[in-house]
């Protein structure tokens, strides 16, 4: 079961390697980057180095000699954030030979956090973001209830039972706090970051109030923003920006915060079992974040935002690309109904399509230009 890896990203990876000298696959730790790379490279002339491994890192003591030896091979450097200085060497290698498909680098931090890649490889590198499993990828081996409860990390989703899944997620949280954050160069006490992360789980789906968050964990607003940015740039948290177009109504201008993986959210909220999830006061917010992640992955070129007016009218998600817009409302109900505020804002925004995303068995038309669908009805482009 654990070998199951239905990656739509393989075709996208092949296209990127065909056009760019360096391709970076970025995403959270344990989401399947290394497995994807190994399966993709299995039939190619390639060499793979895991930079978490001291022996592999030592092979790059003289990186120019190593790359010269494997000049005709595709070199894969895993966990690149452990050796950010290597980007300067990659640039000199690429400037000598710009043919596509020379290097594949894998990282568990965003391109902004691995700053050297932005500074030294501009115009030479293509970026691909890899998420944990989306429901459309695993519908043949899991139901949506399990996927929502356990999240999309392969070892959590595909565990033999819920206890094993929960244990894996607890270990993931502990390892992230005690090892991954220090390895990125941040000296943040693990208990403090854990407290902050758990607090964010309770704020999941809410508008960010930096002063209130900071006060709740007894830190400064500046430190609060630093912690939040770190969690965002390691793919643990998503900050959804507010809609910026001019409307006749007064709009909320702060972002909303979501934990990106529903399984990690449920672990931090100490939710056990699907019945526990359905009875938890955060179940609606959890469904919103879970559904949103699937839709964002299905529409990667669109710009996401949300709309909330000062009197409480809201559209949970607005997706824009060029002049086109689609809007979404999330409802944890088998017979969902859009709110009155949703109707009002739809008239003002004028989207091409309007959606209510709910756990329904099949999509249907609720009203003119308003469709009801489940997260499974939104699949990433192939």
Secondary structure as UniProt FT lines:
FT   TURN            2..3
FT   HELIX           9..19
FT   STRAND          22..26
FT   TURN            29..30
FT   HELIX           33..41
FT   TURN            42..43
FT   STRAND          46..50
FT   TURN            51..52
FT   HELIX           54..58
FT   TURN            59..62
FT   HELIX           63..69
FT   TURN            70..72
FT   STRAND          74..78
FT   HELIX           80..83
FT   TURN            84..85
FT   HELIX           86..96
FT   STRAND          103..107
FT   TURN            111..113
FT   HELIX           115..120
FT   TURN            122..124
FT   STRAND          125..129
FT   HELIX           135..138
FT   TURN            139..141
FT   HELIX           144..150
FT   HELIX           154..157
FT   HELIX           162..175
FT   HELIX           176..180
FT   HELIX           181..183
FT   TURN            184..185
FT   HELIX           190..202
FT   TURN            203..205
FT   STRAND          206..207
FT   HELIX           210..216
FT   TURN            217..218
FT   HELIX           221..233
FT   TURN            234..235
FT   STRAND          237..240
FT   STRAND          256..259
FT   HELIX           262..268
FT   TURN            269..270
FT   HELIX           273..279
FT   TURN            281..282
FT   HELIX           283..298
FT   TURN            299..301
FT   STRAND          303..309
FT   TURN            310..311
FT   STRAND          314..321
FT   TURN            322..323
FT   STRAND          324..330
FT   TURN            334..335
FT   HELIX           340..349
FT   STRAND          353..357
FT   STRAND          364..367
FT   TURN            368..369
FT   STRAND          370..373
FT   HELIX           375..377
//
